[in-house]
Amino acid sequence: MIAIIDYEAGNLTSVARALQHIGVACEITGNHDVIRESARVIFPGVGAAGEAMEVIRREGLDGVIREVVAAGTPFLGICLGAQIILDGSEEDGCTPCLGIIPGTARRFVGSGIKIPHMGWNDVSVTGDHPVFAGVDARAQFYFVHSYYPVPEKEEDVIATTGYGVAFASVIGHGNVIATQFHLEKSGRHGLRVLHNFCSWDGRV
C-alpha cells in the first residue's frame, strides 16, 4: 500500500485517482503509523512552502517523513514535494524545509517568461533511473510552479527542463525521487512514471 501524505493540500485526491487508475492501492493519511508501515510514500504538493511546512511541523509529519526516508522506504515528491525536501525555499521570505536533499528552492526571475511556469514542457533525463524506465525521451509533462529546486550536488539532478533557465525538474538521492511537474496531470507518461515508482525498490 502507498501512503499519500495528508497535509491539508488540495490535489491529494487527484494523485489517489491516478494510482487507482493503474491498479495501485493507496490511502490519503496523516496517521504516523500508517505512513511508517506503508511500502511507499508520496508527498504531492500545491501551494506555498511556508504554509505547507507549518502544517507538516504542527502535525509532526516532518519527523515521520525523515524516519521513512532513513528507513529506505521509496519516497516520491510531486511539485511542492520537490521543493520542501530541500533545506529551504525562497518562498515566503526564507522558509526552512525538511533538509533531506541539500539545496534551495528559488523563484524564477528574468524578462520574457511568464510566472508561474504553467503548461507542458520537455524533460531531459540525465543517465538512467528506474522510475523513468521506458518513458519516451520526447515525452512532455505538465508544470505549474513559480519556484524550482536547486540541489547543491549535481549528482542529485535526475532531469532538467528549460524555462528561462535550465532547471532541475527531477531530483533525487537514494530512495528519494521528486518531480517538479505534476505526474497526475501528465497523461500516460505521468502514469508510466507513477507505475514505475510503484514497483521501485528504492535502489538506483
C-alpha positions as CSV (number, residue, x, y, z in Angstrom):
1,M,0.0,0.0,0.0
2,I,1.1,3.5,-0.8
3,A,0.6,6.4,1.7
4,I,-0.2,9.8,0.3
5,I,0.7,12.2,3.0
6,D,-2.2,14.4,4.0
7,Y,-1.1,17.9,4.9
8,E,-4.3,19.7,4.0
9,A,-3.5,20.4,0.4
10,G,-5.9,20.4,-2.5
11,N,-4.7,17.9,-5.0
12,L,-4.4,14.8,-2.9
13,T,-7.4,13.1,-4.4
14,S,-6.2,13.6,-8.0
15,V,-3.0,11.7,-7.1
16,A,-5.1,8.9,-5.4
17,R,-7.3,8.7,-8.5
18,A,-4.2,8.3,-10.8
19,L,-2.9,5.5,-8.6
20,Q,-6.3,3.8,-8.6
21,H,-6.3,4.1,-12.3
22,I,-3.2,2.0,-12.6
23,G,-4.5,-0.5,-10.0
24,V,-2.4,0.5,-7.0
25,A,-3.9,0.6,-3.5
26,C,-3.3,3.9,-1.7
27,E,-4.5,5.9,1.3
28,I,-4.5,9.6,1.9
29,T,-3.4,9.8,5.5
30,G,-1.7,11.8,8.2
31,N,-1.5,8.9,10.5
32,H,2.1,8.4,11.6
33,D,1.8,4.6,12.0
34,V,0.2,4.1,8.6
35,I,2.9,6.2,6.9
36,R,5.6,4.2,8.7
37,E,4.1,0.9,7.7
38,S,3.5,1.7,4.0
39,A,5.6,0.1,1.3
40,R,6.0,3.5,-0.4
41,V,5.2,7.1,0.4
42,I,4.1,10.0,-1.8
43,F,4.2,13.7,-0.9
44,P,2.2,15.6,-3.5
45,G,2.0,19.3,-3.2
46,V,0.4,22.5,-4.2
47,G,0.5,25.9,-2.5
48,A,3.2,27.8,-0.6
49,A,6.2,26.2,1.1
50,G,5.7,28.2,4.3
51,E,2.1,27.1,4.8
52,A,2.9,23.5,3.9
53,M,5.8,23.4,6.4
54,E,3.7,24.9,9.1
55,V,1.2,22.1,8.8
56,I,3.9,19.5,8.4
57,R,5.6,20.6,11.7
58,R,2.3,21.1,13.5
59,E,1.2,17.5,12.7
60,G,4.7,16.0,13.4
61,L,5.0,14.9,9.8
62,D,8.5,16.2,9.4
63,G,9.9,13.6,11.8
64,V,7.9,10.8,10.2
65,I,9.0,11.8,6.7
66,R,12.6,11.8,7.8
67,E,12.1,8.5,9.5
68,V,10.7,6.7,6.5
69,V,13.4,8.1,4.2
70,A,16.1,7.0,6.6
71,A,14.5,3.5,6.7
72,G,14.9,3.2,2.9
73,T,11.2,3.4,2.0
74,P,10.8,4.6,-1.6
75,F,9.7,8.2,-1.4
76,L,8.2,10.4,-4.2
77,G,7.7,14.1,-4.0
78,I,5.5,15.9,-6.6
79,C,5.6,19.6,-7.4
80,L,5.8,21.3,-4.0
81,G,7.1,18.0,-2.8
82,A,10.2,18.5,-4.9
83,Q,10.9,21.8,-3.0
84,I,10.1,21.0,0.6
85,I,12.6,18.1,0.7
86,L,15.4,20.7,0.2
87,D,17.0,22.7,3.0
88,G,14.8,25.7,2.4
89,S,12.8,27.8,0.0
90,E,13.0,31.5,-1.1
91,E,9.2,31.4,-0.9
92,D,7.6,33.4,2.0
93,G,10.9,35.1,2.6
94,C,13.1,32.2,3.7
95,T,11.3,29.0,4.7
96,P,13.3,26.2,6.4
97,C,12.2,22.9,4.9
98,L,13.0,19.2,5.5
99,G,16.7,19.1,4.6
100,I,16.5,15.7,3.0
101,I,18.4,16.8,-0.1
102,P,20.9,19.7,0.3
103,G,19.7,22.7,-1.7
104,T,17.2,25.6,-2.1
105,A,14.0,26.3,-4.0
106,R,14.4,29.5,-6.0
107,R,11.9,31.8,-7.7
108,F,12.0,32.2,-11.5
109,V,13.3,35.7,-12.4
110,G,14.1,37.5,-15.7
111,S,12.2,39.1,-18.6
112,G,10.5,37.2,-21.4
113,I,9.0,34.5,-19.2
114,K,5.6,34.3,-17.6
115,I,5.4,33.3,-13.9
116,P,4.2,30.8,-12.9
117,H,5.6,28.4,-15.4
118,M,2.4,26.7,-16.5
119,G,1.8,24.1,-19.1
120,W,3.5,21.3,-21.0
121,N,7.3,21.1,-21.3
122,D,10.1,18.8,-22.1
123,V,12.1,16.8,-19.5
124,S,15.6,15.7,-20.3
125,V,16.6,12.8,-18.1
126,T,20.3,12.6,-17.4
127,G,21.5,9.0,-17.2
128,D,19.3,6.0,-16.2
129,H,16.9,5.9,-13.3
130,P,14.4,3.0,-12.7
131,V,11.5,5.4,-12.2
132,F,11.9,6.7,-15.8
133,A,12.5,3.3,-17.4
134,G,10.5,3.1,-20.7
135,V,9.5,6.7,-20.7
136,D,9.7,8.3,-24.2
137,A,12.6,10.8,-24.4
138,R,10.2,13.1,-26.3
139,A,7.6,12.9,-23.5
140,Q,6.2,16.2,-22.1
141,F,4.9,16.7,-18.6
142,Y,2.6,19.3,-17.0
143,F,4.1,22.1,-14.9
144,V,2.5,24.7,-12.6
145,H,5.1,26.5,-10.4
146,S,6.9,29.7,-9.7
147,Y,9.8,28.2,-7.8
148,Y,12.2,25.4,-8.8
149,P,14.6,23.1,-6.9
150,V,18.4,23.9,-7.0
151,P,20.2,21.0,-5.3
152,E,23.7,21.6,-4.1
153,K,25.1,18.5,-5.6
154,E,25.0,17.9,-9.3
155,E,24.5,14.2,-8.8
156,D,21.1,14.8,-7.2
157,V,19.8,16.2,-10.5
158,I,18.0,13.5,-12.4
159,A,16.4,15.6,-15.1
160,T,16.3,19.2,-16.4
161,T,13.9,21.4,-18.2
162,G,14.3,24.8,-19.9
163,Y,12.2,27.8,-18.9
164,G,14.3,30.9,-18.9
165,V,17.0,28.8,-17.3
166,A,17.8,25.1,-17.4
167,F,16.4,24.0,-14.0
168,A,16.3,20.7,-12.2
169,S,12.8,19.3,-12.9
170,V,13.6,15.9,-11.3
171,I,15.8,15.5,-8.2
172,G,16.6,12.5,-6.1
173,H,19.1,10.7,-3.9
174,G,19.0,7.0,-2.9
175,N,15.4,6.0,-2.2
176,V,14.1,9.6,-2.7
177,I,12.9,11.0,-6.1
178,A,10.9,14.1,-6.7
179,T,9.4,15.7,-9.8
180,Q,8.7,19.4,-10.2
181,F,5.9,18.6,-12.7
182,H,2.6,17.0,-11.8
183,L,2.6,13.3,-12.7
184,E,-1.1,13.0,-12.0
185,K,-1.8,15.7,-14.7
186,S,0.7,14.4,-17.3
187,G,-1.4,11.8,-19.1
188,R,0.1,8.4,-20.0
189,H,3.7,9.5,-19.4
190,G,2.9,10.6,-15.9
191,L,1.1,7.4,-15.3
192,R,4.1,5.4,-16.5
193,V,6.4,7.2,-14.1
194,L,3.9,6.5,-11.3
195,H,3.7,2.9,-12.3
196,N,7.5,2.6,-12.3
197,F,7.6,4.2,-8.8
198,C,5.1,1.7,-7.5
199,S,7.4,-1.2,-8.4
200,W,10.7,0.6,-7.5
201,D,12.6,-0.9,-4.6
202,G,14.4,2.4,-3.8
203,R,17.7,1.4,-5.3
204,V,19.3,3.1,-8.2
